[in-house]
Amino acid sequence: MTSRHIITSALALLLLTACGESHKAKSLVEDFLNDNLADNAMGNVTFTRLDSTRYVRSQAVEAMRDATERSHTMKPGTRYADIPSGSSKLLYIGVSFSDSHGRQVKRTVYLTPDLSGVVAIKEN
């Protein structure tokens, strides 16, 4: 096998892995919002690219959770995933959708690095 084939195979594997993570993130966010939005109606859902950050600290996560609770956009008692210990990395994805009144809503959703849960939602 030539180095060209090895590089091509590695890039294809990387692309498939990234697509799988993106699909899992989108499903996780859509399920979370369907279960927890105070206004359950979501239409025309679109997502941005899945990315990561190391700049969101626990204080910022708590502030986002508090702001979301005060805005009453989520059902009371919405449970978020714990902030991962031992890692400063979070994944995030933007989501845009129309609510039951036809208004366009945009949010940034922060996820655990293993895509096991939603850590916080930022209202844009």
Buried (B, 14 or more C-beta within 10 A) or exposed (E): EEEEEEEEEEEEEEEEEEEEBBEBBBEBBBEBBEEBBEBEEBEEBEBEEBEEEEEBEEEBBEEBBEBBEEEEBBEEEBEBBEBBEEEEEBBBBBBBBBBEEEEEBEBBBBBBEEBEBBBBBBEE
